[in-house]
Amino acid sequence: MTEAAPNFESLLREALSPVEPPEDMVLRLEGALLSITELAADELEAWELSAMRDPRNWARPATAVVVGSAAGTALVLLRARRRAHMDVSHGGVLGGTRKTAERTLKDLRRETRRLLGGR
């Protein structure tokens, strides 16, 4: 029984080791999120404001706002995380928690502006 414990621990440690997703998957996910965000924006642009009076017409724009916001947020976070990971992997060690937080916020602002078209 004592021999099974170390073997079990090593198997568990091996199974739970971090794995980086392939770069192709990250690019596909980014493309899908960008497509969803653009489709939601197109849906909102095509929607007529005069139809707002009837609550039965609120479902499509409300869905577009929720889905577009979620996809846009995920896209911004994905790009900021990838940029931070690339900075660290290329030898640019970020010094300190405060600098890391400032850098992350700067990346999030830049990606949000890019996604919103520079507004």
C-alpha positions as CSV (number, residue, x, y, z in Angstrom):
1,M,0.0,0.0,0.0
2,T,2.9,2.4,0.7
3,E,4.4,1.7,-2.8
4,A,1.2,2.8,-4.5
5,A,1.1,6.2,-2.9
6,P,4.3,7.6,-4.5
7,N,3.4,6.1,-7.8
8,F,-0.1,7.6,-7.6
9,E,1.4,11.0,-6.6
10,S,3.8,11.0,-9.6
11,L,1.0,10.0,-12.0
12,L,-1.2,12.7,-10.6
13,R,1.6,15.3,-10.8
14,E,2.3,14.3,-14.4
15,A,-1.4,14.4,-15.3
16,L,-1.8,17.9,-13.8
17,S,1.3,19.5,-15.3
18,P,0.5,22.7,-17.2
19,V,0.2,22.4,-20.9
20,E,0.4,25.3,-23.4
21,P,-2.2,25.2,-26.1
22,P,-0.9,25.0,-29.7
23,E,-0.4,28.4,-31.3
24,D,-2.9,27.4,-34.1
25,M,-5.7,27.0,-31.5
26,V,-5.1,30.4,-30.0
27,L,-5.2,32.0,-33.5
28,R,-8.5,30.1,-34.3
29,L,-10.0,31.2,-31.0
30,E,-9.0,34.8,-31.6
31,G,-10.5,34.7,-35.1
32,A,-13.8,33.2,-33.8
33,L,-14.1,35.8,-31.1
34,L,-13.4,38.6,-33.5
35,S,-16.0,37.2,-35.9
36,I,-18.6,37.0,-33.1
37,T,-17.8,40.6,-32.0
38,E,-18.2,41.9,-35.6
39,L,-21.4,40.0,-36.1
40,A,-22.9,41.4,-32.9
41,A,-21.8,44.9,-33.9
42,D,-23.4,44.5,-37.4
43,E,-26.6,43.2,-35.8
44,L,-26.8,46.3,-33.6
45,E,-26.0,48.7,-36.5
46,A,-28.8,47.1,-38.6
47,W,-31.4,47.4,-35.8
48,E,-33.8,50.2,-36.1
49,L,-34.3,52.5,-33.1
50,S,-37.9,52.9,-33.9
51,A,-38.5,49.2,-33.1
52,M,-37.5,49.9,-29.5
53,R,-41.1,50.7,-28.6
54,D,-42.2,47.1,-28.8
55,P,-40.6,44.9,-26.1
56,R,-41.0,41.8,-28.3
57,N,-38.2,43.2,-30.5
58,W,-35.7,43.6,-27.6
59,A,-34.4,40.0,-27.7
60,R,-32.1,40.2,-30.7
61,P,-30.4,43.5,-29.7
62,A,-30.1,42.4,-26.1
63,T,-28.5,39.1,-27.2
64,A,-26.2,41.0,-29.5
65,V,-25.1,43.3,-26.7
66,V,-24.4,40.4,-24.3
67,V,-22.7,38.1,-26.8
68,G,-20.7,40.9,-28.4
69,S,-19.6,42.2,-25.0
70,A,-18.6,38.8,-23.8
71,A,-16.7,38.0,-27.0
72,G,-15.0,41.4,-27.1
73,T,-13.9,41.1,-23.4
74,A,-12.6,37.6,-24.1
75,L,-10.7,38.8,-27.1
76,V,-9.1,41.7,-25.3
77,L,-8.0,39.4,-22.4
78,L,-6.7,36.8,-24.8
79,R,-4.6,39.3,-26.7
80,A,-3.3,40.9,-23.5
81,R,-2.4,37.5,-22.0
82,R,-0.6,36.4,-25.2
83,R,1.4,39.7,-25.3
84,A,2.4,39.3,-21.7
85,H,3.4,35.7,-22.2
86,M,5.4,36.6,-25.3
87,D,7.2,39.4,-23.3
88,V,8.2,37.0,-20.5
89,S,9.2,34.2,-22.9
90,H,11.5,36.5,-24.9
91,G,13.5,37.4,-21.9
92,G,11.6,40.6,-20.9
93,V,11.1,39.7,-17.2
94,L,8.6,42.0,-15.7
95,G,9.9,43.4,-12.5
96,G,7.4,43.5,-9.6
97,T,3.7,43.1,-9.2
98,R,3.0,46.8,-9.7
99,K,4.8,47.0,-13.0
100,T,3.0,43.8,-14.1
101,A,-0.4,45.2,-13.2
102,E,0.4,48.6,-15.0
103,R,1.6,46.7,-18.1
104,T,-1.5,44.6,-18.1
105,L,-3.9,47.6,-17.8
106,K,-2.0,49.4,-20.5
107,D,-2.4,46.3,-22.8
108,L,-6.1,46.0,-22.0
109,R,-6.7,49.7,-22.8
110,R,-4.8,49.4,-26.1
111,E,-6.7,46.2,-27.1
112,T,-10.0,47.7,-26.2
113,R,-9.3,50.8,-28.3
114,R,-8.2,48.7,-31.2
115,L,-11.4,46.6,-30.9
116,L,-13.7,49.6,-30.7
117,G,-12.0,51.2,-33.7
118,G,-9.9,53.8,-32.0
119,R,-12.9,55.5,-30.2
